[in-house]
Amino acid sequence: MNTASIHDSRYSWVRLIITLAIATVANVGMWAVIVILPAVEVEFGATRAEASLPYTLTMIGFAVGNLVIGRLVDRVGVTLALNGAALVIAAGFALSTLAPSINMLSLTHLLLGLGTAVGFGPLIADVSHWFLKRRGIAVALVASGNYLSGAIWPTALADILANSGWRSVYLTLALVTLVVLMPLSLLLRRHLPAEAHEASAAASGQNARSTGLTPRQLQWVLGLAGIGCCVAMSMPQVHIVAYCVGLGYGPAIGAEMLSLMLLGGVASRIVSGLLADRLGGLPTLLIGSVLQCIALFLYLPYDGMISLYMVSLVFGLAQGGIVPSYALVVREYMPPREAGARVGFVMMMTILGMALGGWMSGWIYEVSGSYQLAFVNGIVWNGLNIAILLLILHRSRAAKMPVMA
């Protein structure tokens, strides 16, 4: 069988477009909870830290779902996984509207996050099998579905939120999820032939040996790095709406800044994908992490409305390519037949970092009365991420250097 006609083929790109459309809808559960955070805080009389719990539980479910659904995709294929996840997402939205307390709302968001995970790591792992030369841009485009979802849906749902409340928003999303995901999933039923894994497996095996780490060890090291970068990433993404409310700009301004940030993230992911096809996933990941750290520093001196619009755009442009780069590193260094599980694990760790950072920033705000220390906390965690990536890159390059006589 000629596997060259399978990878990077016309069908590969058609599949990529369908997958991106699915991701744009499937990921909405991750962002809807951020937009309703101020309304939930008022309705349940919750503190900022308590109102952040639904997001934290969403991200915990999202994290576990990336691992569980990723393994499921390895075994039964992406179509069955998508259909099951669509039902879980719709149930999560519907049950959330019945929640009588912030604690019950948090539990329903755990379910919502579990289903929503199908739109991220599992889809990224699936599409990565269909590309070799252009895997970087393919993974980046599918990962952009997460940010496109965050950029499109908060603004699109703003009128429903203002006129009918957050429960109407959630019922609308439950219906949209079922109507869109289940039919589109049927277009992804084709399976990649087993022979097509061979070329990818040879390259990943050689890369893995250069690090001096087993796949399991590298997986855990990447997971720790992912926690560090995403604790840092979560501060602006999770709290920008609440931050703007506290500054007196209102939730609508905060939602616009979030959309701008995420649109910048889409552009960043595309550029990072193109860059990864030339440099590789690991150097691209390091570049993104350094740029994110610089962008976080810009939040410290600037809190004017126009300044925050600009800094939020810069932050989005800086960090958008980070998380998909982890998936590329996994695919470059680990066996392809384990892609769903391995990508799912590392994505799980990055998302746990988002969950931890989202809660931590709310707690720091409650203790200190401002978000300044929360930004500093993010910068420290970002530094840990950079140190780990430099260590992996050094080990890899040192192993590949010729020994001088």
Buried (B, 14 or more C-beta within 10 A) or exposed (E): EEBEEBBBEEEBBEBBEBBBBBBBBBBBBBBBBBBBBBBBBEBBEBBBBBBBBBBBBBBBBBBBBBBBBBBBBBEEBBBBBBBBBBBBBBBBBBBBBEBEEBBBBBBBBBBBBBBBBBBBBBBBBBBBBBBBEBBBBBBBBBBBBBBBBBBBBBBEBBEBBEEEBBBBBBBBBBEBBBEBBBEBBEBBEEEBEEEBBEBBEEBBEEBBBBBEBEBEEBBBBBBEBBBBBBBBBBBBBBBBBBBBBBBEBEBBBBBBBBBBBBBBBBBBBBBBBBBBBEBBBBBBBBBBBBBBBEBBBBBEEEBEEEEBBBBBBBBBBBBBBBBBBBBBBBBBBBBBBBBBBBBBBBBBBBBBBBBBBBBBBBBBBEEEEEBBBBBBBBBEBBBBBBEBBEEBBEBBEEEEEEEEE
